[in-house]
Structures are given as C-alpha cells and as structure tokens.
C-alpha cells in the first residue's frame, strides 16, 4: 500500500492522509485540489522528487492553482523534517498498530485516525495544543501581504508503506 500524507508545516495539521495500492499524479492532484478547495492555496508545496510530483500534469495544475514547489534534494530527509516527524507518528500510531486486511480497511482507519491526530492529540511543539486548536489561533493567510513561507508551506510524502506491503 502507498500512503500520501499532506501536512501544514506551521500548524502541524494533517490535511490529507490517503492510501491506495499505488499513488499516481492524478491521485496526488485530486488530494491537493480537495485541500485547496477546502482551505485555499498554500504558497509552497514541499515534496520529494517522486514521479507523482514531477509529472507534467502536476506542474501544470499547480501552476494554474498558484502553487509553487519546493523540492527536497534526493537522499536529504532532513530537508523535510516536518514530514519525517509526522510520518514517524503515522508509522507508530497507525501502521504499526493495525493490520490492514484490505485497502478499503486502510482507508477507513486512516479516515478515523486523521481527526484524532488533528483534534485530540496535543503536541508539545504547539504549547500542548492540538493542531486544530493551534490552527484556530492562527490568522488564515487570505492575502499575499499576510503570507509568510512558514505559514503557508505544506509538506507531502507519498512514499510511506505499511509494514509487510
């Protein structure tokens, strides 16, 4: 199974947690489009150089949506520390804690885990608030004048795999 994670680097909110047998550029585009419809466009999307993100269709869609890319260097996970930290939590709290009998079951469990992560689980880096509580305290960057890179960048990592898959 291939997992797609999307987090807000500032609030630490998990914006998307998708799973399927594979992750195509079309699936990444659909997940990003859903988040952009719901929350508005971030200034930057930070990702690895996976085929899902360097596909011409993704570049065209991101350009049309007003999104810029920040690619991390191959083999440099420290450039994507927020994603690495989040992915370790996904592994510890979801992937290693569950046995997935099917992709559908993984999708259901991911859908249940994401709100718990965002609304129940406090983070010491956020003053022991949940990501949702912290996000509510932050002004939404509605205009370019209010946007700062660290407020509006999100991190994605579609390369998580469940143990044994």
PyMOL commands that place a pseudoatom at each C-alpha (Angstrom):
pseudoatom trace, name=CA, resn=UNK, resi=1, chain=A, elem=C, hetatm=0, pos=[0.000, 0.000, 0.000]
pseudoatom trace, name=CA, resn=UNK, resi=2, chain=A, elem=C, hetatm=0, pos=[1.146, 3.500, -0.781]
pseudoatom trace, name=CA, resn=UNK, resi=3, chain=A, elem=C, hetatm=0, pos=[0.336, 6.331, 1.620]
pseudoatom trace, name=CA, resn=UNK, resi=4, chain=A, elem=C, hetatm=0, pos=[0.072, 10.026, 0.723]
pseudoatom trace, name=CA, resn=UNK, resi=5, chain=A, elem=C, hetatm=0, pos=[0.490, 12.457, 3.603]
pseudoatom trace, name=CA, resn=UNK, resi=6, chain=A, elem=C, hetatm=0, pos=[-0.064, 16.199, 3.475]
pseudoatom trace, name=CA, resn=UNK, resi=7, chain=A, elem=C, hetatm=0, pos=[0.636, 18.381, 6.500]
pseudoatom trace, name=CA, resn=UNK, resi=8, chain=A, elem=C, hetatm=0, pos=[0.646, 22.076, 7.239]
pseudoatom trace, name=CA, resn=UNK, resi=9, chain=A, elem=C, hetatm=0, pos=[4.171, 22.791, 8.442]
pseudoatom trace, name=CA, resn=UNK, resi=10, chain=A, elem=C, hetatm=0, pos=[3.086, 25.657, 10.681]
pseudoatom trace, name=CA, resn=UNK, resi=11, chain=A, elem=C, hetatm=0, pos=[0.020, 24.242, 12.433]
pseudoatom trace, name=CA, resn=UNK, resi=12, chain=A, elem=C, hetatm=0, pos=[1.122, 20.587, 12.070]
pseudoatom trace, name=CA, resn=UNK, resi=13, chain=A, elem=C, hetatm=0, pos=[-2.400, 19.730, 10.899]
pseudoatom trace, name=CA, resn=UNK, resi=14, chain=A, elem=C, hetatm=0, pos=[-2.754, 16.631, 8.760]
pseudoatom trace, name=CA, resn=UNK, resi=15, chain=A, elem=C, hetatm=0, pos=[-4.568, 17.975, 5.715]
pseudoatom trace, name=CA, resn=UNK, resi=16, chain=A, elem=C, hetatm=0, pos=[-4.745, 14.687, 3.811]
pseudoatom trace, name=CA, resn=UNK, resi=17, chain=A, elem=C, hetatm=0, pos=[-3.971, 11.067, 4.542]
pseudoatom trace, name=CA, resn=UNK, resi=18, chain=A, elem=C, hetatm=0, pos=[-4.722, 8.920, 1.522]
pseudoatom trace, name=CA, resn=UNK, resi=19, chain=A, elem=C, hetatm=0, pos=[-3.922, 5.278, 0.826]
pseudoatom trace, name=CA, resn=UNK, resi=20, chain=A, elem=C, hetatm=0, pos=[-4.167, 3.087, -2.242]
pseudoatom trace, name=CA, resn=UNK, resi=21, chain=A, elem=C, hetatm=0, pos=[-2.302, 0.309, -3.997]
pseudoatom trace, name=CA, resn=UNK, resi=22, chain=A, elem=C, hetatm=0, pos=[-0.299, 2.956, -5.840]
pseudoatom trace, name=CA, resn=UNK, resi=23, chain=A, elem=C, hetatm=0, pos=[-0.172, 6.737, -5.947]
pseudoatom trace, name=CA, resn=UNK, resi=24, chain=A, elem=C, hetatm=0, pos=[-0.394, 8.373, -9.350]
pseudoatom trace, name=CA, resn=UNK, resi=25, chain=A, elem=C, hetatm=0, pos=[-0.001, 12.029, -10.256]
pseudoatom trace, name=CA, resn=UNK, resi=26, chain=A, elem=C, hetatm=0, pos=[-3.777, 12.096, -10.831]
pseudoatom trace, name=CA, resn=UNK, resi=27, chain=A, elem=C, hetatm=0, pos=[-4.428, 10.869, -7.275]
pseudoatom trace, name=CA, resn=UNK, resi=28, chain=A, elem=C, hetatm=0, pos=[-1.998, 13.438, -5.838]
pseudoatom trace, name=CA, resn=UNK, resi=29, chain=A, elem=C, hetatm=0, pos=[-3.663, 16.175, -7.881]
pseudoatom trace, name=CA, resn=UNK, resi=30, chain=A, elem=C, hetatm=0, pos=[-7.114, 15.143, -6.605]
pseudoatom trace, name=CA, resn=UNK, resi=31, chain=A, elem=C, hetatm=0, pos=[-5.929, 15.196, -2.980]
pseudoatom trace, name=CA, resn=UNK, resi=32, chain=A, elem=C, hetatm=0, pos=[-4.237, 18.581, -3.397]
pseudoatom trace, name=CA, resn=UNK, resi=33, chain=A, elem=C, hetatm=0, pos=[-7.280, 20.008, -5.190]
pseudoatom trace, name=CA, resn=UNK, resi=34, chain=A, elem=C, hetatm=0, pos=[-9.541, 18.919, -2.332]
pseudoatom trace, name=CA, resn=UNK, resi=35, chain=A, elem=C, hetatm=0, pos=[-7.340, 20.667, 0.226]
pseudoatom trace, name=CA, resn=UNK, resi=36, chain=A, elem=C, hetatm=0, pos=[-7.074, 23.821, -1.917]
pseudoatom trace, name=CA, resn=UNK, resi=37, chain=A, elem=C, hetatm=0, pos=[-10.892, 23.902, -2.255]
pseudoatom trace, name=CA, resn=UNK, resi=38, chain=A, elem=C, hetatm=0, pos=[-11.298, 23.487, 1.494]
pseudoatom trace, name=CA, resn=UNK, resi=39, chain=A, elem=C, hetatm=0, pos=[-8.511, 25.717, 2.827]
pseudoatom trace, name=CA, resn=UNK, resi=40, chain=A, elem=C, hetatm=0, pos=[-7.251, 27.804, -0.059]
pseudoatom trace, name=CA, resn=UNK, resi=41, chain=A, elem=C, hetatm=0, pos=[-3.907, 27.546, -1.808]
pseudoatom trace, name=CA, resn=UNK, resi=42, chain=A, elem=C, hetatm=0, pos=[-0.630, 27.490, 0.066]
pseudoatom trace, name=CA, resn=UNK, resi=43, chain=A, elem=C, hetatm=0, pos=[2.232, 29.484, -1.350]
pseudoatom trace, name=CA, resn=UNK, resi=44, chain=A, elem=C, hetatm=0, pos=[4.529, 26.452, -1.462]
pseudoatom trace, name=CA, resn=UNK, resi=45, chain=A, elem=C, hetatm=0, pos=[4.220, 22.691, -1.547]
pseudoatom trace, name=CA, resn=UNK, resi=46, chain=A, elem=C, hetatm=0, pos=[7.341, 20.911, -0.263]
pseudoatom trace, name=CA, resn=UNK, resi=47, chain=A, elem=C, hetatm=0, pos=[7.833, 17.388, -1.564]
pseudoatom trace, name=CA, resn=UNK, resi=48, chain=A, elem=C, hetatm=0, pos=[10.348, 14.834, -2.655]
pseudoatom trace, name=CA, resn=UNK, resi=49, chain=A, elem=C, hetatm=0, pos=[11.153, 14.294, -6.322]
pseudoatom trace, name=CA, resn=UNK, resi=50, chain=A, elem=C, hetatm=0, pos=[8.874, 11.292, -6.713]
pseudoatom trace, name=CA, resn=UNK, resi=51, chain=A, elem=C, hetatm=0, pos=[7.290, 10.692, -10.089]
pseudoatom trace, name=CA, resn=UNK, resi=52, chain=A, elem=C, hetatm=0, pos=[3.935, 11.760, -8.619]
pseudoatom trace, name=CA, resn=UNK, resi=53, chain=A, elem=C, hetatm=0, pos=[5.281, 15.289, -8.100]
pseudoatom trace, name=CA, resn=UNK, resi=54, chain=A, elem=C, hetatm=0, pos=[7.461, 15.874, -11.126]
pseudoatom trace, name=CA, resn=UNK, resi=55, chain=A, elem=C, hetatm=0, pos=[4.790, 14.769, -13.594]
pseudoatom trace, name=CA, resn=UNK, resi=56, chain=A, elem=C, hetatm=0, pos=[3.990, 17.410, -16.181]
pseudoatom trace, name=CA, resn=UNK, resi=57, chain=A, elem=C, hetatm=0, pos=[0.274, 17.251, -15.318]
pseudoatom trace, name=CA, resn=UNK, resi=58, chain=A, elem=C, hetatm=0, pos=[1.019, 18.092, -11.665]
pseudoatom trace, name=CA, resn=UNK, resi=59, chain=A, elem=C, hetatm=0, pos=[3.269, 21.000, -12.629]
pseudoatom trace, name=CA, resn=UNK, resi=60, chain=A, elem=C, hetatm=0, pos=[0.590, 22.396, -14.937]
pseudoatom trace, name=CA, resn=UNK, resi=61, chain=A, elem=C, hetatm=0, pos=[-2.152, 22.011, -12.324]
pseudoatom trace, name=CA, resn=UNK, resi=62, chain=A, elem=C, hetatm=0, pos=[-0.022, 23.516, -9.535]
pseudoatom trace, name=CA, resn=UNK, resi=63, chain=A, elem=C, hetatm=0, pos=[0.919, 26.472, -11.728]
pseudoatom trace, name=CA, resn=UNK, resi=64, chain=A, elem=C, hetatm=0, pos=[-2.728, 27.068, -12.598]
pseudoatom trace, name=CA, resn=UNK, resi=65, chain=A, elem=C, hetatm=0, pos=[-3.641, 26.849, -8.882]
pseudoatom trace, name=CA, resn=UNK, resi=66, chain=A, elem=C, hetatm=0, pos=[-0.911, 29.363, -7.981]
pseudoatom trace, name=CA, resn=UNK, resi=67, chain=A, elem=C, hetatm=0, pos=[1.191, 26.838, -6.053]
pseudoatom trace, name=CA, resn=UNK, resi=68, chain=A, elem=C, hetatm=0, pos=[4.972, 26.819, -6.119]
pseudoatom trace, name=CA, resn=UNK, resi=69, chain=A, elem=C, hetatm=0, pos=[7.098, 23.745, -5.469]
pseudoatom trace, name=CA, resn=UNK, resi=70, chain=A, elem=C, hetatm=0, pos=[9.955, 23.316, -3.034]
pseudoatom trace, name=CA, resn=UNK, resi=71, chain=A, elem=C, hetatm=0, pos=[11.622, 20.000, -3.798]
pseudoatom trace, name=CA, resn=UNK, resi=72, chain=A, elem=C, hetatm=0, pos=[13.926, 18.419, -1.278]
pseudoatom trace, name=CA, resn=UNK, resi=73, chain=A, elem=C, hetatm=0, pos=[17.233, 17.070, -2.545]
pseudoatom trace, name=CA, resn=UNK, resi=74, chain=A, elem=C, hetatm=0, pos=[17.256, 13.326, -3.210]
pseudoatom trace, name=CA, resn=UNK, resi=75, chain=A, elem=C, hetatm=0, pos=[18.502, 11.452, -0.153]
pseudoatom trace, name=CA, resn=UNK, resi=76, chain=A, elem=C, hetatm=0, pos=[18.157, 14.512, 2.123]
pseudoatom trace, name=CA, resn=UNK, resi=77, chain=A, elem=C, hetatm=0, pos=[15.281, 13.708, 4.519]
pseudoatom trace, name=CA, resn=UNK, resi=78, chain=A, elem=C, hetatm=0, pos=[16.478, 16.394, 6.944]
pseudoatom trace, name=CA, resn=UNK, resi=79, chain=A, elem=C, hetatm=0, pos=[15.228, 18.964, 4.419]
pseudoatom trace, name=CA, resn=UNK, resi=80, chain=A, elem=C, hetatm=0, pos=[11.741, 17.630, 5.060]
pseudoatom trace, name=CA, resn=UNK, resi=81, chain=A, elem=C, hetatm=0, pos=[11.822, 17.347, 8.852]
pseudoatom trace, name=CA, resn=UNK, resi=82, chain=A, elem=C, hetatm=0, pos=[8.138, 18.062, 9.435]
pseudoatom trace, name=CA, resn=UNK, resi=83, chain=A, elem=C, hetatm=0, pos=[7.143, 15.260, 7.062]
pseudoatom trace, name=CA, resn=UNK, resi=84, chain=A, elem=C, hetatm=0, pos=[9.662, 12.861, 8.586]
pseudoatom trace, name=CA, resn=UNK, resi=85, chain=A, elem=C, hetatm=0, pos=[8.374, 13.604, 12.091]
pseudoatom trace, name=CA, resn=UNK, resi=86, chain=A, elem=C, hetatm=0, pos=[4.751, 13.252, 11.025]
pseudoatom trace, name=CA, resn=UNK, resi=87, chain=A, elem=C, hetatm=0, pos=[5.444, 10.056, 9.100]
pseudoatom trace, name=CA, resn=UNK, resi=88, chain=A, elem=C, hetatm=0, pos=[7.065, 8.505, 12.168]
pseudoatom trace, name=CA, resn=UNK, resi=89, chain=A, elem=C, hetatm=0, pos=[3.853, 9.228, 14.092]
pseudoatom trace, name=CA, resn=UNK, resi=90, chain=A, elem=C, hetatm=0, pos=[1.771, 7.661, 11.311]
pseudoatom trace, name=CA, resn=UNK, resi=91, chain=A, elem=C, hetatm=0, pos=[4.004, 4.587, 11.408]
pseudoatom trace, name=CA, resn=UNK, resi=92, chain=A, elem=C, hetatm=0, pos=[3.960, 4.278, 15.220]
pseudoatom trace, name=CA, resn=UNK, resi=93, chain=A, elem=C, hetatm=0, pos=[0.320, 5.137, 15.859]
pseudoatom trace, name=CA, resn=UNK, resi=94, chain=A, elem=C, hetatm=0, pos=[-1.415, 3.734, 12.785]
pseudoatom trace, name=CA, resn=UNK, resi=95, chain=A, elem=C, hetatm=0, pos=[0.646, 1.494, 10.525]
pseudoatom trace, name=CA, resn=UNK, resi=96, chain=A, elem=C, hetatm=0, pos=[2.359, -0.494, 13.288]
pseudoatom trace, name=CA, resn=UNK, resi=97, chain=A, elem=C, hetatm=0, pos=[-0.782, -0.590, 15.435]
pseudoatom trace, name=CA, resn=UNK, resi=98, chain=A, elem=C, hetatm=0, pos=[-3.140, -2.051, 12.833]
pseudoatom trace, name=CA, resn=UNK, resi=99, chain=A, elem=C, hetatm=0, pos=[-3.294, -4.988, 10.460]
pseudoatom trace, name=CA, resn=UNK, resi=100, chain=A, elem=C, hetatm=0, pos=[-4.901, -3.956, 7.215]
pseudoatom trace, name=CA, resn=UNK, resi=101, chain=A, elem=C, hetatm=0, pos=[-6.973, -6.685, 5.598]
pseudoatom trace, name=CA, resn=UNK, resi=102, chain=A, elem=C, hetatm=0, pos=[-7.651, -4.582, 2.520]
pseudoatom trace, name=CA, resn=UNK, resi=103, chain=A, elem=C, hetatm=0, pos=[-7.076, -1.175, 1.002]
pseudoatom trace, name=CA, resn=UNK, resi=104, chain=A, elem=C, hetatm=0, pos=[-10.642, -0.268, 1.956]
pseudoatom trace, name=CA, resn=UNK, resi=105, chain=A, elem=C, hetatm=0, pos=[-9.934, -1.098, 5.593]
pseudoatom trace, name=CA, resn=UNK, resi=106, chain=A, elem=C, hetatm=0, pos=[-6.763, 1.031, 5.481]
pseudoatom trace, name=CA, resn=UNK, resi=107, chain=A, elem=C, hetatm=0, pos=[-8.764, 3.924, 4.008]
pseudoatom trace, name=CA, resn=UNK, resi=108, chain=A, elem=C, hetatm=0, pos=[-11.373, 3.682, 6.765]
pseudoatom trace, name=CA, resn=UNK, resi=109, chain=A, elem=C, hetatm=0, pos=[-8.757, 3.539, 9.530]
pseudoatom trace, name=CA, resn=UNK, resi=110, chain=A, elem=C, hetatm=0, pos=[-6.837, 6.472, 8.021]
pseudoatom trace, name=CA, resn=UNK, resi=111, chain=A, elem=C, hetatm=0, pos=[-10.063, 8.478, 7.863]
pseudoatom trace, name=CA, resn=UNK, resi=112, chain=A, elem=C, hetatm=0, pos=[-10.646, 7.751, 11.569]
pseudoatom trace, name=CA, resn=UNK, resi=113, chain=A, elem=C, hetatm=0, pos=[-7.033, 8.438, 12.624]
pseudoatom trace, name=CA, resn=UNK, resi=114, chain=A, elem=C, hetatm=0, pos=[-6.659, 11.851, 10.954]
pseudoatom trace, name=CA, resn=UNK, resi=115, chain=A, elem=C, hetatm=0, pos=[-9.303, 13.688, 13.066]
pseudoatom trace, name=CA, resn=UNK, resi=116, chain=A, elem=C, hetatm=0, pos=[-7.876, 12.101, 16.218]
pseudoatom trace, name=CA, resn=UNK, resi=117, chain=A, elem=C, hetatm=0, pos=[-4.404, 13.374, 15.295]
pseudoatom trace, name=CA, resn=UNK, resi=118, chain=A, elem=C, hetatm=0, pos=[-5.723, 16.865, 14.484]
pseudoatom trace, name=CA, resn=UNK, resi=119, chain=A, elem=C, hetatm=0, pos=[-8.305, 17.327, 17.272]
pseudoatom trace, name=CA, resn=UNK, resi=120, chain=A, elem=C, hetatm=0, pos=[-7.377, 15.039, 20.193]
pseudoatom trace, name=CA, resn=UNK, resi=121, chain=A, elem=C, hetatm=0, pos=[-3.621, 14.537, 20.320]
pseudoatom trace, name=CA, resn=UNK, resi=122, chain=A, elem=C, hetatm=0, pos=[-1.753, 17.544, 21.837]
pseudoatom trace, name=CA, resn=UNK, resi=123, chain=A, elem=C, hetatm=0, pos=[1.713, 18.468, 20.560]
pseudoatom trace, name=CA, resn=UNK, resi=124, chain=A, elem=C, hetatm=0, pos=[4.415, 19.839, 22.810]
pseudoatom trace, name=CA, resn=UNK, resi=125, chain=A, elem=C, hetatm=0, pos=[5.754, 21.943, 19.916]
pseudoatom trace, name=CA, resn=UNK, resi=126, chain=A, elem=C, hetatm=0, pos=[2.369, 23.720, 19.818]
pseudoatom trace, name=CA, resn=UNK, resi=127, chain=A, elem=C, hetatm=0, pos=[2.232, 24.529, 23.524]
pseudoatom trace, name=CA, resn=UNK, resi=128, chain=A, elem=C, hetatm=0, pos=[0.429, 21.264, 24.277]
pseudoatom trace, name=CA, resn=UNK, resi=129, chain=A, elem=C, hetatm=0, pos=[-2.414, 22.220, 21.950]
pseudoatom trace, name=CA, resn=UNK, resi=130, chain=A, elem=C, hetatm=0, pos=[-3.816, 20.026, 19.215]
pseudoatom trace, name=CA, resn=UNK, resi=131, chain=A, elem=C, hetatm=0, pos=[-3.003, 21.079, 15.651]
pseudoatom trace, name=CA, resn=UNK, resi=132, chain=A, elem=C, hetatm=0, pos=[-6.643, 22.117, 15.177]
pseudoatom trace, name=CA, resn=UNK, resi=133, chain=A, elem=C, hetatm=0, pos=[-6.613, 24.265, 18.334]
pseudoatom trace, name=CA, resn=UNK, resi=134, chain=A, elem=C, hetatm=0, pos=[-3.358, 25.889, 17.280]
pseudoatom trace, name=CA, resn=UNK, resi=135, chain=A, elem=C, hetatm=0, pos=[-4.678, 26.412, 13.753]
pseudoatom trace, name=CA, resn=UNK, resi=136, chain=A, elem=C, hetatm=0, pos=[-7.761, 28.181, 15.109]
pseudoatom trace, name=CA, resn=UNK, resi=137, chain=A, elem=C, hetatm=0, pos=[-5.484, 30.681, 16.868]
pseudoatom trace, name=CA, resn=UNK, resi=138, chain=A, elem=C, hetatm=0, pos=[-3.593, 31.483, 13.671]
pseudoatom trace, name=CA, resn=UNK, resi=139, chain=A, elem=C, hetatm=0, pos=[-4.876, 34.031, 11.198]
pseudoatom trace, name=CA, resn=UNK, resi=140, chain=A, elem=C, hetatm=0, pos=[-5.614, 32.416, 7.850]
pseudoatom trace, name=CA, resn=UNK, resi=141, chain=A, elem=C, hetatm=0, pos=[-3.381, 33.842, 5.133]
pseudoatom trace, name=CA, resn=UNK, resi=142, chain=A, elem=C, hetatm=0, pos=[-6.131, 35.333, 2.976]
pseudoatom trace, name=CA, resn=UNK, resi=143, chain=A, elem=C, hetatm=0, pos=[-3.902, 37.728, 1.118]
pseudoatom trace, name=CA, resn=UNK, resi=144, chain=A, elem=C, hetatm=0, pos=[-0.389, 37.664, -0.250]
pseudoatom trace, name=CA, resn=UNK, resi=145, chain=A, elem=C, hetatm=0, pos=[0.505, 40.527, 2.108]
pseudoatom trace, name=CA, resn=UNK, resi=146, chain=A, elem=C, hetatm=0, pos=[-0.220, 38.307, 5.144]
pseudoatom trace, name=CA, resn=UNK, resi=147, chain=A, elem=C, hetatm=0, pos=[1.521, 35.206, 3.824]
pseudoatom trace, name=CA, resn=UNK, resi=148, chain=A, elem=C, hetatm=0, pos=[4.849, 34.035, 5.117]
pseudoatom trace, name=CA, resn=UNK, resi=149, chain=A, elem=C, hetatm=0, pos=[6.594, 30.941, 3.737]
pseudoatom trace, name=CA, resn=UNK, resi=150, chain=A, elem=C, hetatm=0, pos=[6.498, 29.161, 7.090]
pseudoatom trace, name=CA, resn=UNK, resi=151, chain=A, elem=C, hetatm=0, pos=[2.767, 29.863, 7.500]
pseudoatom trace, name=CA, resn=UNK, resi=152, chain=A, elem=C, hetatm=0, pos=[1.690, 28.540, 4.144]
pseudoatom trace, name=CA, resn=UNK, resi=153, chain=A, elem=C, hetatm=0, pos=[4.026, 25.741, 3.146]
pseudoatom trace, name=CA, resn=UNK, resi=154, chain=A, elem=C, hetatm=0, pos=[2.741, 22.226, 3.363]
pseudoatom trace, name=CA, resn=UNK, resi=155, chain=A, elem=C, hetatm=0, pos=[4.704, 19.023, 3.193]
pseudoatom trace, name=CA, resn=UNK, resi=156, chain=A, elem=C, hetatm=0, pos=[3.742, 15.889, 1.358]
pseudoatom trace, name=CA, resn=UNK, resi=157, chain=A, elem=C, hetatm=0, pos=[5.222, 12.417, 1.356]
pseudoatom trace, name=CA, resn=UNK, resi=158, chain=A, elem=C, hetatm=0, pos=[3.573, 9.682, -0.718]
pseudoatom trace, name=CA, resn=UNK, resi=159, chain=A, elem=C, hetatm=0, pos=[6.268, 7.128, -0.001]
pseudoatom trace, name=CA, resn=UNK, resi=160, chain=A, elem=C, hetatm=0, pos=[5.033, 5.637, 3.277]
pseudoatom trace, name=CA, resn=UNK, resi=161, chain=A, elem=C, hetatm=0, pos=[4.402, 1.940, 3.055]
pseudoatom trace, name=CA, resn=UNK, resi=162, chain=A, elem=C, hetatm=0, pos=[2.651, -0.207, 5.597]
pseudoatom trace, name=CA, resn=UNK, resi=163, chain=A, elem=C, hetatm=0, pos=[4.776, -2.932, 7.166]
pseudoatom trace, name=CA, resn=UNK, resi=164, chain=A, elem=C, hetatm=0, pos=[4.654, -6.103, 5.126]
pseudoatom trace, name=CA, resn=UNK, resi=165, chain=A, elem=C, hetatm=0, pos=[3.341, -4.416, 1.970]
for i in range(1, 165): cmd.bond("trace and resi %d" % i, "trace and resi %d" % (i + 1))
show_as sticks, trace
zoom trace
